[in-house]
Structure formats: C-alpha cells, structure tokens
Amino acid sequence: MIQKIMVAKITTLTERGQVSMPSALRKQLGLRPGQSLVWRRVSDCELRVIIPSKGATASMRGFMKKFIRNGPANSAGWMKILREGEAS
C-alpha cells in the first residue's frame, strides 16, 4: 500500500486553546467532527496525537442487556449480587 506523506503544516493555537487540523490530514485519516483524539506529551517540544481505535469497549457497550433483562438498575445492586456469590 502506498501512503501519501503529508508536508508539515503550521496551525495556530486559539485563545480558547483549540487547534485546527488540516483538512487534507482529516480526510486522509477519515476523521469526523466529534471524534475523540488522545494527546500525549512526548517531550518539552513535541506532542503526539493518537486516534483511539474502536476497540472492544465501544463494540461491547450494551452487550449483556440481551442476557439479563431484570438485572439491577445500578452498580450497587450488581455489587450486592456479586458479594452474595462470594459468601457461598
């Protein structure tokens, strides 16, 4: 697969701390408005922006609902059930 190498682009930090990503880069990476990005400090003069993968956490959200229809409404209820299992 041939990847296009993007020439460095300069963006400006706004008064509100926002940065615009160049549109060519957004399109190349398939990024959409509202998508999360992870910022990591690499050094005093370098940041790394990571695009979180749509991992198991997102794909599993709501998975157990089809198996447990009348389960507790909150985590305290689930903890009670789990602790009862430990006592036996």
DARA-V339060 format. One record per residue. RES is the residue in one small letter. SS is DSSP state (hx for helix, st for strand, lp for the rest). Layout:
[[RES	SS] [RES	SS]]
//
This chain:
[[m	lp] [i	lp] [q	lp] [k	lp] [i	lp] [m	lp] [v	lp] [a	lp] [k	lp] [i	lp] [t	lp] [t	lp] [l	lp] [t	lp] [e	lp] [r	lp] [g	lp] [q	lp] [v	lp] [s	lp] [m	lp] [p	lp] [s	hx] [a	hx] [l	hx] [r	hx] [k	hx] [q	hx] [l	hx] [g	lp] [l	lp] [r	lp] [p	lp] [g	lp] [q	lp] [s	lp] [l	lp] [v	st] [w	st] [r	st] [r	st] [v	st] [s	st] [d	lp] [c	lp] [e	st] [l	st] [r	st] [v	st] [i	st] [i	lp] [p	lp] [s	lp] [k	lp] [g	lp] [a	hx] [t	hx] [a	hx] [s	hx] [m	hx] [r	lp] [g	lp] [f	hx] [m	hx] [k	hx] [k	hx] [f	lp] [i	lp] [r	lp] [n	lp] [g	lp] [p	lp] [a	lp] [n	lp] [s	hx] [a	hx] [g	hx] [w	hx] [m	hx] [k	hx] [i	hx] [l	hx] [r	hx] [e	hx] [g	hx] [e	hx] [a	hx] [s	lp]]
//
